[in-house]
Amino acid sequence: MGKRRKRRRGETAYINILVTAQVLREAERVAWTEGYTDVSDYVRDLIRKDFKERGVSIRVEEQKAEEAA
């Protein structure tokens, strides 16, 4: 078997949101049927897609280089 690469991550933070029970059930349904690990994975993907659409680029390496300077 091939060697598994560790995924590099930047500093993490939490986002808490309140939604109705109906919205949560639908988000869980979409996450499950679309192959996401969980609702958090689905929401992260939505954010990434929105950022891409807006031309926002977040790169861990660039952020670390800026912090070091």
Secondary structure as the mmCIF struct_conf table of DSSP 4:
data_model
#
loop_
_struct_conf.conf_type_id
_struct_conf.id
_struct_conf.beg_label_comp_id
_struct_conf.beg_label_asym_id
_struct_conf.beg_label_seq_id
_struct_conf.end_label_comp_id
_struct_conf.end_label_asym_id
_struct_conf.end_label_seq_id
HELX_LH_PP_P HELX_LH_PP_P1 GLY A 2 ARG A 8
HELX_RH_AL_P HELX_RH_AL_P1 ALA A 21 THR A 33
TURN_TY1_P TURN_TY1_P1 GLU A 34 GLY A 35
BEND BEND1 THR A 37 ASP A 38
HELX_RH_AL_P HELX_RH_AL_P2 VAL A 39 ARG A 54
TURN_TY1_P TURN_TY1_P2 GLY A 55 GLY A 55
HELX_RH_AL_P HELX_RH_AL_P3 VAL A 60 ALA A 68
#
